[in-house]
Amino acid sequence: MPTSHLVDEALRVQPEADAFPTVDELVAAVRRVHEAHPDVTRVRRVGTSRLGEPIEAIAIGSADRHAVVFGGVHPNEPIGNITALHLIERLTTDRELLDRMGYTWHVVPCIDPDGMRLNESWFRGPLTRPAYGRRFYRPAPDEQVEWTFPFAYKKAYFDRMMPETVALMRLIDDTQPAFMCSLHNGEYGGVYYYLSRPEPELYPLLHQIAAGIGLPLDTGEPEAPYVDRYAPAIFGMIRSEDQYDFAEAAGVDPTDRQAGGSSAAYAAKYGTLTLVTEMPYWTHPDADDDTLLTRTYADVLREQAEGLRDIHARLDRILTAARPDLTVRSPFLRSSEAFVPMLAKAAQQSEHRAGHPDSQRPATVSERFGCLDMVHMFRLRWGGTLLRALDGELAIGNGTPVIREQRAAMDALYESWAAEAAEATPAEAIAYGKLAAVQYAAILVTAAHAARRG
C-alpha cells in the first residue's frame, strides 16, 4: 500500500481515552493482549528499574526485520502510554496490517516505571496547566533514560548508565532495529517531529498526519537552537555533541553537564531510523502563525533571557534559603538542584543567540510564542517541582520554620505564575485519543518508509 494511503488507514481507527494509563494498567494490558494472542506475541523481561520493578517488552510477529517502540523515557510524557497500547492492539487484531508492515515489533510501554509513578496523580481528571505543574515530575538529566547512554566528546565523558538504560541498550543490541520510536510529547503549541536522518519523502506525510487530526504544526522556536531544521516542524534529532559545541560558543562550560547520549545516537550504529513525535496537551493558534512582526528575533530572545533569569533568581533564592533544613534527597529535590542552575545557563545562551547577525531579522508570531511560552512552561515545571520537594519535607514531619516559610513563599509564587500563564495562554486540553492517533500514524508511516529504504 502506498505510504500516503497508510496515513488515512492509520487515522481511521483512533483510540479512545479519557485518562492516561498508569504503570499498573500498562502491565495488566500487556498481559491481557498476550493471553488473547499467544500465537503472535511473546512477553519477556528486559530489565529491572532502580526500585526493583520488572521491565517487560511484548514482541509481536516473527519477521526478520525489527522495530523497537518504547515509552516513559520522560515520565511526564504519558501520551505514549495510550499510543503503545493502541499499537499493540492494532498489530495483534489486524493480522493483515502486521504481515504487511513486515516487522517483529518490540514494545515497552514504560521504560521508567519509577519515574512515571511520580506523575500518576495528574493522569485522571481535567488536565490544566496549574494542576499539571503542581504534580509534575521530570528526573534530573542523569536520571533520564533517554539521555543516559554512553557519551564521549572532546572533554565530556559519561558512562553512568541507569538499570533502565541498560535494559533499553540490551533490547536495541538484541534486535538491531531498522526502525525505532521513542515516545515523547510536548506541552503547549503544536505538533512537531524529530528524525535521526533526513528523509524528504516523509515530510509531507508527517504534515498530512497532523492536518488529518486537525492539529496545528509547531513552526516556531525549535526545542533546542542547535538542531537541524529539515522542514517546517520537522527537525534532526537533538545531539549531545551539538549541545556541547553550542554551550562552548556561548561561553558556558560545556563539561558542566549531567547527561550522556540519546537512544537515537546509540541505535545509529545499526543504521536505525529513529522517530520522535511531539504533540501538545494544549494547542494555540500562534504555534503555526508565520506572520512577521515588527519586533526582531533578537528582541524576543532577549525577552526570553530576561524571563529565564528571573525564574532562576526566584527559585534559587527559595532553594538556597531552604537548603540548610532539607533532610531528604528526594527525586524532586534532585530535579530542582539540577534544573534551577540550568535556567541561568539557558538565559546566557539566549543572550548569545540574540547577538548573532541572523537574529536581527523580524520574528514570526510562532517564534515569539515559542520563546515566551518556554518561560511559562519552565516557571510551572520547576516551580511545581520545588514545591513538591518542600511538601515532601513537611510530609515526613520536617516542618521547621524555614521550611514552612519557604514553602509558603513558593506556593504564592507558583499561584502568581499560574495566573499569568492562564492569562497569556488559556488552555483547553486536546482529546487524548487524537494525540495518540498522531503518534501511532507517524509510527506506521515512518516504519513503512524505513522498510522500503532498507
Helices and strands as residue ranges (DSSP letters): H 3-12, H 23-36, E 41-48, E 54-60, E 66-70, H 79-93, H 95-101, E 104-108, H 113-117, G 120-122, H 129-134, G 141-143, G 145-147, E 151-153, E 156-158, H 163-175, E 179-182, E 188-189, E 192-195, G 200-202, H 203-213, E 229-231, E 234-236, H 240-249, H 263-267, G 268-270, E 273-278, E 282-283, G 285-288, E 292-296, H 297-322, G 323-325, H 331-354, G 357-360, E 362-364, H 365-395, H 401-424, H 432-453
